[in-house]
Amino acid sequence: MIEGLFLKNRDRIIRYYQGTDNGELAARLIDLADSTAKGRPYAVSEFVSPGAVQIGETIQAHVPSLVLRTSGGYEGAERVKLAFVSVDYDGPVDFGITACKLSWDDRYRLLGHRDVLGSLMSLGIDRGRFGDIIMQDAGAVLLAETPLVPYLQQNFTKIAMVPITIEEIPLSDIAPRQEKVKEIKTTVASLRLDAIVSSGFGISRTKAADAVKGERVQVNWQPAKGPSQEVRQGDVISLRGKGRMELAENYRNVAKKVEPAFC
């Protein structure tokens, strides 16, 4: 029975993801899946990081009567919503995502992703309520949950003291995401995180270790555990302000560097 399956595996799944600081998110996603298994056609999550998709896949694997779908509002979105959908439901899934065009005077082109994100967070808006922030010339596109939009239109009026305007635009107006990728071939003494960050981002080993200790480094979208953390092929490593890289072939010590993300 579905209920028995959840009772048997719920705690085990949560305990596993608590080791990556995702225990609470795993519990919320299990509750969503449970609500669909008990009769809802589908249930949709908040916006989550790419690493959280694996949690959804783990849950779905335990419940064959559900299908997992994702959407971030446009093709290639990084932050997405997860939907647990009943296999018996063949209708559309409303992810409740709206695209907002943010515009400001083009004399303030130095406004960046961090400015937009910081201004949103200063309003007390939970990170799960909005997705990618796509920077453009003299503006940005913000993917947000639809019920949040009226609040943004009333209260999100400035970014770093610069007045902005907000306009809803069709999701279809957003071009698919295109990552800029540069392959870096390098030899490292070990697969310690500080050694990989140093080689991949072209900084000293000491600065790499300091970045890890300063909580500026993530591995697979989770806070790094420490400079000595071992990484492996397929791991995605990000350094705040520098971008992101993927360890493509650890036996050849090849890293793939990706430009800063839209998150």
JOSULGI-V983463 format. One line per field, one symbol per residue. phi: phi as a letter, one per 40 degrees, with the letter a starting at -180 (. if undefined). Layout:
# JOSULGI-V983463
phi = ???
This chain:
# JOSULGI-V983463
phi = .ddcccccbdcccccccccbgbcccdcccccccccccchccaabcccbcdccdcccccccccbccbbbbbabhacgdccbbbbcbccccbccbccgbbcbccbadccbcccbdccccccccccgcccccabcbbcbcfiabbcbcdccddccccbcbabfgccbbbbcbcdccccdcbccbbcbbabbcaccdcccccccbgbcccccccccccgcbbbfgbdccidcdcbadgcbbbbdgbhaabccaccbfbbbcbcdccb
